[in-house]
């Protein structure tokens, strides 16, 4: 069992506050994903620091966009961001009819990124970031995309279940679409 760090401060940022943080969160993302940094195949698939910048900038337009950044001892060590979105946007036409009715009709949060630098991993920081996003957005359902190479158990501990394979573009990488009904979420929010 992970004992959460108590010296972590999590700050919440809205769309207007995010642009100055782009390099900070991109650095966290790069540290958390060394297998993708400087990997031409990953960059081609849209998994790179420049792609992250474009992704975040594109998502800033969504009403309710929320970013959380964790600081331990004054050092930025993790971040996440999400926004409320429509099921049609998030799941796309190929998966829409394969997800539960509630995920299609009730408030849905698209969790786009959740990353913690390696020295701070396995200390409950990711769970704290996740809890803050859930509290800020207050969805009935949360969904995320994960590379199949990621440990599904990590997300299962948060309450996510596999909902199917997903490609966000033809010929792009295949992701695991994970889904969680938030009233079943049992982790202790910080």
N, C-alpha and C positions, 0 to 999 in steps of 0.2 A: 504494500500500500504506500502510495506517495504521500508524504507529509508536505503540504503546501508551504512555500516560503512565506514568512511574515513580513519581510522587508521589501516586498514588491509593491510599487505604486502603479496603478493603471489609470491612464488618462484617456478620456474620450474626446474625439475630434470630429467635427462636422465637415462638410465639403469645402467650405471656405478656408479652413485651417490646414487642409491636407497638402496643397502644393509645396509648401516649404519642407514637408516631411518626406517627400518622395525619395530622396537619396538615402535618408535614414532607413526607411522601411525596405528599400531595395537592398541595402547592405545587410539587413537582418535576413531577408529572403535568401540572398546569395550565401550567407554563412550557413543557413539551415538546409540549403540544397547544393552542397558542393558537387554532387554528381551531375548537376545540370549546368553549372558555370563552366564556360569555355568548352562546352560540348556542342560541336556543330549540329549534330542530330537534334539535340534539345532545342537549340536556337531555331532551327528550321521548323520545328513543331510548335513554335511560339512560347517556349519555356525558357525565357532569358530575362535579364534585367531590363533591357529596352522594352520587351514585350510587357513586363510587369508595369512599367511606367505608363505605357499606352492603355493597358487594361484598367488601371486605377483611374487614370484621367478620364477614360470613357465612362466609367461607372459613377463618377462624381455627380452626374446629372440626375441620378435617381433620387427621388424624394425619400428621405429617411436614411440616406447613406451615412454609415457610422464606421469610424475607424477607432480602434483601441490600440494603445502602445503601452507595453510594460517596461518599467524601469526598476532595476535592482541596484541599490546603492548608487543611484544617479546615472547608471549606464542603461541605455536602451537595449533590451534583451529579447523582446518579442513583440509581435503585432498581429492584428487580424482586422478584417473589414468585411462588412456585409451590408445588405440593403433589402428592404421589402420589395418583392417583385411578383409579377403575375406568373402563374403556372405555365402559361403558354410560352412566355419568354424563357423561363428557367429550364423546363423540361423539353421543349420543342415538340413538334408534331409526332415524332416517332415514339416518344415515351409517354406522352400526355395521357393516353388511355390505359397505361400500365401502372400508373401510380394510384394510390388510394384516393377516393373521392374527396376526402377532406384536404388533401394536399393540393387539389385542383381548385377548391372553392374557399378555403379558409386562409387567413393571413400566412404568407409564406416568406421566409427569410432565405435569401441566397447567400450562403457563406462562401466568399470568394478566396480568401487567404487566411491562414492561421499558421504562423511560423515562429519558432523560438530558436535562438542561437544555441549551438551544441553545448556550451558550458552550463547553460541554464535549463536544458531539457531534463525531463523526468523529475521535475521539482514542483509540478502542479501549476506552472505558469500558463501553459496552453489551456488548461481547464478554467483558470481564472479569466483569461481573455475571452474564452467561449461564453462563460457565464455572463460577463459584462455585455457582450453583444446581444445575448438573449434578453437580458434585462432591458437594454436600451431600445431594442426593436420590438419586443413583446410579440413574437410570432406564435401561431398555433403549430406550425411546421417549420423545420429547418432542413436545408438540403445543401450538399456540397459535392464537388467533383474531386476525386483523388486518383492519382496514378495507380494502376494495379500493383505497381512495385511497392507502394506504401503499405505499411502494416494495417490491415483492416481492423485488427484488434484495438489499435489506438483509437479509432473512431467508434468502435463498438463499445468501448468503455464510456464514451460520452453519450451513448444511446442510439447511434446511427446504425441503420441496417442497409444492406445492399439492395438497390432497387433496379439495377440493370446496367448494361454498358452504355456509354454515351460518347459521341464525337461532336465537338462543337463546330467542326467544319469538315466537309468531305475530304478524305485523305489525311485528316489530322489524327493526332494520337487518340487512342481509346482510353477513356477514363472510367472509373467506377462511379456511378451515381449513387450517392448515399443519402438516406432520408431518415428524419427523426420527427416523431410527434412530440412536441415540447412538454406536454403534460405527463409524458412518461420519463422525462429527464430526471435522473436521480442524483446527479452530482451535486455537491454542496456549493452553491454560488458564493463567491467571495465578495 
